[in-house]
Amino acid sequence: MTRITTLIILIFLLFCVGCDDKNPAVSDTPTAKTIPKTEKNEIGKPVASPVASQKLPKDSVANTKTLLLHSPLNLKRYEFPSEALLSWYALRKTRPALLLYSKAPFLQSVTPAMTKDLLERLAKDEKSAMRFDTADPAILPQMTVDAALQAGFFSSVYWIIPSNSDASELSIERFRQQMVAAGAMDREEARLLTLNEGIFSGTARGVPFRALHPNANFSINGPVALHFDLSYFSPLYKSEIKTPLFPLVYQTLKHLRNQRLEAVDATFSYSQISGEVPLGSRFLGDIFAQIFLAPELLDKPFPADWRQRAKALYLPELFNTSTAREALMQLQSSHPEDPSLDYALYQISRQSRSIRHEALNHLADAVQLDPVYATEYLYLARLAREKGRPAEATHVLQLAAAARPDNPFVTLELARALIADGQTEEASSLLKQLQGLRWSKQFYPAMPSFLEKLHADAVGSQ
């Protein structure tokens, strides 16, 4: 049961580990360096919801190639990197190169049986099977690229590593050790890696593999599928004073544009439901989508609303939360449909004792517009338990479950909290629902017996 509990904690509690500033991060664990804790902004009309429903081709992909960040391109957005497989499946005959921006290379190994199951479920367009917050996922997010390579979707991989060091300071031996320790490469693959001018070169799963310093220039022959995971910025971002976020985004995308790559697909993942990336950076999904649709923005001053957002990010670091709140309130009045602004106001309100009572109302408004923000309730539940307030913990878990009724792990956490509170009848009902789900034999083999025992204990204590 330890394995199951650990997986649940990994999914829903926001915890972090550090990232070495002198070497690329290859671990699949979350990072301690957070992106600022305020939310998304827009110019003009919003670009749909954070993750819009998209009709994806199942058997073919358009031959249209777009010069990346020179011409408009639709950026498909997902919660988990593994959901990008829904789009990549259509590329299996084209087999472009994968250009990946992320903290980790998503190369943890899958078995042949898992690959076979994945392809069958992709052929059936089982979208939920690509998500980590379901009872029966096909794979886990950190396995995404390995699964794609095993399935033959890509001809090569180019991974942009979020390193703060100068390219001359990169260490081939340290990188080899990191890749093996993270399960991204076997020892032979790591041994054959070379380093030249900020580019690690070798093979992964039998295809050419490159890991590139952010400032390295490179070329890719043939079409490219771009995937940008929001975790990429975690090791690079320090604070608004040291590394302002909007200039960091522009610097990254301008460098990408300068490579003059022809893209056949562009995808983006938030990695926030798992706690890998803080919810405060969620607004970047809209920023990216707008820039990809209007790449000329990279050559112009920041739009007024983005400057206002940057101001709201910067001022709290100078302990000026009141002015930051005013800036956010002005943005919200212009963009009442933007849940990230409600979430930003929630965080600002928590920092100020005089308006702290307004915080949960702002969070509720954000959750109503975008249920992913209900992930914050899980953090609040943990905080309440640590402070010895179990009833409050149960209440916020009920709010989380109401917002995410499709997430079995939230339901499980609520059931356990209800049992601890002595509300066994309600807990029993929730556990019956969970017992009716098909749980992955690969990832959660002990879950059915665990739920059976938990339910028996709950009934026995009534």
URDANOR-V833965 format. One record per pair of residues at least 4 apart in sequence whose ideal C-beta (glycine too) atoms are under 8 Angstrom apart, sorted by the first residue. I is the first residue (numbers start at 0). J is the second residue. If there is no record, write none. Layout:
BEGIN
{{I:J} {I:J}}
END
This chain:
BEGIN
{{0:4} {0:445} {0:449} {1:5} {2:6} {2:445} {3:7} {3:443} {3:445} {3:446} {3:449} {4:8} {5:9} {6:10} {6:442} {6:443} {7:11} {7:408} {7:411} {7:412} {8:12} {8:14} {9:273} {9:274} {10:131} {10:132} {10:272} {10:273} {10:274} {10:408} {11:273} {11:274} {11:374} {11:377} {11:408} {11:409} {11:412} {12:274} {12:377} {12:378} {12:381} {13:29} {13:274} {13:277} {13:374} {13:377} {13:378} {14:29} {14:274} {15:29} {15:30} {15:31} {15:32} {15:33} {16:26} {16:28} {16:29} {16:30} {16:31} {17:30} {17:31} {17:32} {18:24} {18:26} {18:30} {18:31} {18:32} {18:102} {18:233} {18:234} {19:24} {20:163} {20:164} {20:234} {21:162} {21:163} {21:164} {21:168} {21:170} {22:162} {22:164} {22:169} {22:170} {22:173} {22:174} {22:177} {23:160} {23:161} {23:162} {23:169} {23:174} {23:177} {23:210} {24:30} {24:102} {24:103} {24:160} {24:161} {24:162} {24:177} {24:234} {25:103} {25:104} {25:160} {25:174} {25:177} {25:178} {25:180} {25:181} {25:183} {26:102} {26:103} {26:177} {26:180} {26:181} {27:103} {27:105} {27:107} {27:141} {27:181} {27:182} {29:233} {29:273} {29:274} {29:275} {29:276} {30:102} {30:230} {30:233} {30:234} {30:275} {32:233} {32:234} {32:236} {32:237} {33:233} {33:236} {33:277} {33:279} {33:280} {34:229} {34:232} {34:233} {34:236} {34:244} {34:276} {34:277} {34:279} {34:280} {34:283} {35:236} {35:238} {35:239} {35:244} {35:279} {35:280} {35:312} {36:277} {36:278} {36:279} {36:343} {36:346} {37:279} {37:282} {37:308} {37:311} {37:312} {37:327} {37:339} {37:342} {37:343} {37:346} {37:347} {38:278} {38:279} {38:280} {38:281} {38:282} {38:337} {38:338} {38:339} {38:340} {38:341} {38:342} {38:343} {38:365} {39:49} {39:281} {39:282} {39:283} {39:284} {39:285} {39:286} {39:337} {39:338} {39:339} {39:340} {40:282} {40:285} {40:286} {40:304} {40:305} {40:307} {40:308} {40:330} {40:334} {40:337} {40:339} {40:340} {41:45} {41:46} {41:285} {41:289} {41:304} {41:334} {41:337} {42:289} {42:302} {42:303} {42:304} {42:305} {45:285} {45:334} {45:336} {45:337} {46:285} {46:288} {46:289} {46:292} {47:51} {47:288} {48:369} {49:76} {49:269} {49:281} {49:284} {49:285} {49:369} {49:371} {50:76} {50:77} {50:78} {50:269} {51:76} {53:75} {53:86} {55:75} {55:85} {55:86} {55:88} {55:89} {55:124} {56:60} {56:61} {56:89} {57:88} {57:89} {57:122} {57:124} {58:89} {59:89} {59:92} {60:89} {60:90} {60:92} {60:93} {60:263} {60:264} {61:263} {62:93} {62:263} {63:263} {64:222} {64:261} {64:262} {64:263} {65:69} {65:70} {65:71} {65:72} {65:261} {65:262} {65:263} {66:70} {66:259} {66:260} {66:261} {66:262} {67:72} {67:223} {67:225} {67:255} {67:256} {67:258} {67:259} {67:260} {67:261} {67:262} {67:265} {68:72} {68:252} {68:255} {68:256} {68:290} {68:291} {68:294} {68:297} {69:256} {69:259} {69:294} {70:294} {71:291} {71:292} {71:293} {71:294} {72:262} {72:265} {72:291} {72:292} {73:265} {73:291} {73:292} {74:265} {74:266} {74:267} {74:287} {74:288} {74:291} {74:292} {75:83} {75:86} {75:264} {75:265} {75:266} {75:267} {76:266} {76:267} {76:268} {76:269} {76:284} {76:288} {77:82} {77:83} {77:85} {77:266} {77:267} {77:268} {77:269} {78:82} {78:130} {78:132} {78:268} {78:269} {78:270} {78:271} {78:272} {78:371} {79:129} {79:130} {79:131} {79:140} {79:268} {79:270} {79:272} {79:273} {80:101} {80:105} {80:140} {80:143} {80:226} {80:228} {80:268} {80:270} {81:129} {81:130} {81:131} {81:136} {81:137} {81:138} {81:139} {81:140} {81:142} {81:143} {81:146} {82:126} {82:129} {82:130} {82:268} {83:87} {83:143} {83:226} {83:266} {83:268} {84:88} {84:117} {84:121} {84:129} {84:138} {84:143} {84:146} {84:147} {84:152} {85:121} {85:124} {85:126} {85:129} {86:90} {86:264} {86:266} {87:91} {87:147} {87:152} {87:153} {87:224} {87:264} {87:266} {88:121} {88:122} {88:152} {89:264} {90:94} {90:95} {90:152} {90:153} {90:224} {90:263} {90:264} {91:150} {91:151} {91:152} {93:222} {93:263} {94:151} {94:152} {94:153} {94:154} {95:153} {95:154} {95:221} {95:222} {95:223} {95:224} {95:263} {95:264} {96:153} {96:154} {96:155} {96:156} {96:157} {96:219} {96:221} {96:222} {96:223} {96:224} {97:144} {97:147} {97:152} {97:153} {97:155} {97:156} {97:157} {97:223} {97:224} {97:226} {98:157} {98:159} {98:219} {98:223} {98:224} {98:225} {98:226} {98:260} {99:104} {99:105} {99:144} {99:156} {99:157} {99:158} {99:159} {99:226} {99:228} {100:159} {100:161} {100:225} {100:226} {100:227} {100:228} {100:231} {100:251} {101:105} {101:158} {101:161} {101:226} {101:227} {101:228} {101:230} {101:231} {102:161} {102:228} {102:230} {102:231} {102:233} {102:234} {102:275} {103:141} {103:181} {103:183} {103:230} {104:144} {104:156} {104:158} {104:178} {104:181} {104:183} {104:210} {105:140} {105:141} {105:142} {105:143} {105:144} {105:145} {105:228} {106:142} {106:144} {106:145} {106:178} {106:181} {106:182} {106:183} {106:184} {106:203} {106:204} {107:139} {107:141} {107:142} {107:145} {107:181} {107:182} {107:183} {108:142} {108:145} {108:182} {109:113} {109:114} {109:117} {109:138} {109:142} {109:145} {109:146} {109:149} {110:114} {111:115} {111:149} {112:116} {113:117} {113:137} {113:138} {113:142} {113:146} {113:441} {114:118} {114:146} {114:149} {114:150} {115:119} {116:120} {116:137} {117:121} {117:128} {117:137} {117:138} {117:146} {117:150} {118:122} {118:150} {119:123} {120:125} {120:128} {120:137} {121:125} {121:137} {125:129} {125:137} {126:130} {127:133} {128:133} {128:135} {128:136} {128:137} {129:136} {129:137} {129:138} {130:136} {131:136} {131:139} {131:140} {131:272} {131:273} {132:272} {132:403} {132:405} {132:406} {132:407} {132:408} {133:405} {133:407} {134:407} {134:433} {134:436} {134:437} {134:438} {134:439} {134:443} {134:446} {135:436} {135:437} {135:438} {135:439} {136:439} {136:442} {138:142} {138:143} {138:146} {139:442} {140:268} {140:270} {140:273} {142:146} {143:147} {144:148} {144:156} {145:149} {145:204} {146:150} {147:152} {147:153} {148:152} {148:153} {148:156} {148:203} {148:204} {148:205} {148:206} {149:204} {153:206} {153:224} {154:206} {154:207} {154:221} {155:206} {155:207} {155:208} {155:209} {155:219} {156:203} {156:206} {156:207} {156:208} {156:209} {157:209} {157:211} {157:217} {157:219} {158:208} {158:209} {158:210} {158:211} {159:211} {159:213} {159:231} {160:210} {160:211} {160:212} {160:213} {161:213} {161:231} {161:232} {161:233} {161:234} {161:235} {162:169} {162:212} {162:213} {162:234} {163:234} {163:235} {164:168} {164:169} {166:196} {166:197} {166:212} {166:214} {166:215} {167:197} {169:174} {169:194} {169:197} {169:199} {169:212} {170:174} {171:175} {171:192} {171:193} {171:194} {171:199} {172:176} {173:177} {174:178} {174:192} {174:194} {174:199} {174:210} {175:179} {175:184} {175:189} {175:190} {175:192} {176:180} {176:189} {177:181} {178:183} {178:184} {178:188} {178:189} {178:192} {179:183} {179:184} {179:185} {179:186} {179:189} {183:203} {184:188} {184:189} {184:192} {184:201} {184:203} {185:189} {186:190} {187:191} {188:192} {188:201} {188:202} {188:203} {188:208} {189:201} {191:201} {191:202} {192:199} {192:200} {192:201} {193:199} {193:200} {193:201} {194:198} {194:199} {194:200} {195:200} {196:215} {197:211} {197:212} {197:214} {197:215} {198:209} {198:210} {198:211} {198:212} {198:215} {198:217} {199:209} {199:210} {199:211} {200:207} {200:208} {200:209} {201:208} {202:206} {202:207} {202:208} {203:208} {209:217} {211:215} {211:217} {213:235} {213:251} {213:254} {214:254} {216:257} {216:258} {217:258} {218:258} {219:223} {219:258} {219:260} {221:261} {222:261} {222:262} {222:263} {223:260} {223:261} {223:262} {223:263} {224:262} {224:263} {224:264} {224:265} {224:266} {225:255} {225:260} {225:262} {225:264} {225:265} {225:266} {226:265} {226:266} {226:267} {226:268} {227:231} {227:265} {227:266} {227:267} {227:268} {227:287} {228:267} {228:268} {228:270} {229:267} {229:268} {229:269} {229:270} {229:271} {229:276} {229:280} {229:283} {229:284} {230:270} {230:275} {230:276} {231:235} {231:251} {232:236} {232:244} {232:247} {232:248} {232:251} {232:280} {232:283} {233:275} {233:276} {235:242} {235:247} {236:242} {236:244} {236:247} {237:241} {237:242} {238:242} {238:316} {239:243} {239:244} {239:309} {239:312} {239:313} {239:316} {240:313} {240:316} {242:247} {243:247} {243:309} {243:312} {243:313} {244:248} {244:283} {244:309} {244:312} {245:249} {245:301} {245:305} {245:308} {245:309} {246:250} {247:251} {248:252} {248:283} {248:286} {248:287} {248:290} {249:253} {249:297} {250:254} {251:255} {252:256} {252:290} {252:297} {253:257} {253:297} {254:258} {255:260} {256:294} {256:297} {265:291} {267:284} {267:287} {267:288} {269:276} {269:281} {269:284} {269:371} {270:275} {270:276} {271:275} {271:276} {271:277} {271:278} {271:280} {271:281} {271:371} {271:374} {272:371} {272:374} {274:374} {276:280} {278:342} {278:371} {278:372} {278:374} {278:375} {279:342} {279:343} {279:346} {281:339} {281:342} {281:369} {281:371} {281:372} {282:286} {282:308} {282:337} {282:339} {283:287} {284:288} {285:289} {285:339} {286:290} {286:305} {287:291} {288:292} {289:293} {289:296} {290:294} {290:296} {290:297} {295:299} {296:302} {300:306} {301:305} {301:306} {301:309} {302:306} {303:307} {304:308} {304:330} {304:333} {304:334} {305:309} {306:310} {307:311} {307:326} {307:329} {307:330} {308:312} {308:326} {308:330} {309:313} {310:314} {310:323} {310:326} {311:315} {311:323} {311:326} {311:327} {311:330} {311:343} {311:347} {312:316} {312:323} {313:317} {313:323} {314:319} {314:320} {314:322} {314:323} {314:326} {315:319} {315:320} {315:323} {315:347} {315:350} {319:323} {320:324} {320:347} {320:350} {320:351} {321:325} {321:351} {322:326} {323:327} {323:347} {324:328} {324:344} {324:347} {324:348} {324:351} {324:354} {325:329} {326:330} {327:331} {327:340} {327:343} {327:344} {327:347} {328:332} {328:344} {329:333} {330:334} {330:337} {330:340} {331:335} {331:337} {331:340} {331:341} {331:344} {334:340} {336:368} {337:341} {337:368} {338:342} {338:364} {338:365} {338:366} {338:367} {338:368} {338:369} {338:372} {339:343} {339:365} {339:369} {340:344} {341:345} {341:361} {341:362} {341:364} {341:365} {341:368} {341:372} {342:346} {342:361} {342:362} {342:365} {342:372} {342:375} {343:347} {344:348} {344:357} {344:361} {345:349} {345:358} {345:359} {345:361} {345:362} {345:365} {345:375} {346:350} {346:358} {347:351} {348:354} {348:355} {348:357} {348:358} {348:361} {349:355} {349:358} {351:355} {354:358} {357:361} {358:362} {359:363} {360:364} {361:365} {362:366} {362:372} {362:375} {362:376} {363:367} {363:398} {364:368} {365:369} {365:372} {366:370} {366:372} {366:373} {366:376} {366:398} {366:402} {370:402} {370:403} {372:402} {373:377} {373:398} {373:399} {373:402} {373:403} {373:409} {374:378} {374:399} {375:379} {376:380} {376:395} {376:396} {376:398} {376:399} {376:402} {377:381} {377:396} {377:399} {377:409} {377:412} {378:382} {379:383} {379:392} {379:395} {380:384} {380:392} {380:393} {380:395} {380:396} {380:399} {380:412} {380:416} {381:385} {381:392} {382:386} {383:388} {383:389} {383:391} {383:392} {383:395} {384:388} {384:389} {384:392} {388:392} {389:393} {389:416} {389:419} {389:420} {390:394} {390:420} {391:395} {392:396} {392:416} {393:397} {393:413} {393:416} {393:417} {393:420} {393:422} {394:398} {395:399} {396:400} {396:409} {396:412} {396:413} {396:416} {397:401} {397:413} {398:402} {399:403} {399:409} {399:412} {399:413} {400:404} {400:406} {400:409} {400:410} {400:413} {403:409} {404:410} {406:410} {407:411} {407:433} {407:436} {408:412} {409:413} {410:414} {410:429} {410:432} {410:433} {411:415} {411:429} {411:433} {411:450} {412:416} {413:417} {413:429} {414:418} {414:426} {414:429} {414:430} {414:433} {414:453} {414:457} {415:419} {415:426} {415:453} {416:420} {417:422} {417:423} {417:425} {417:426} {417:429} {418:422} {418:423} {418:426} {418:453} {418:456} {418:457} {418:460} {421:460} {422:426} {423:427} {423:457} {423:458} {423:460} {423:461} {424:428} {424:461} {425:429} {426:430} {426:457} {427:431} {427:454} {427:457} {427:458} {427:461} {428:432} {429:433} {430:434} {430:450} {430:453} {430:454} {430:457} {431:435} {431:454} {432:436} {433:450} {434:447} {434:450} {434:451} {434:454} {438:443} {438:444} {438:446} {438:447} {439:443} {439:444} {440:444} {445:449} {446:450} {447:451} {448:452} {449:453} {450:454} {451:455} {452:456} {453:457} {454:458} {455:459} {456:460} {457:461}}
END
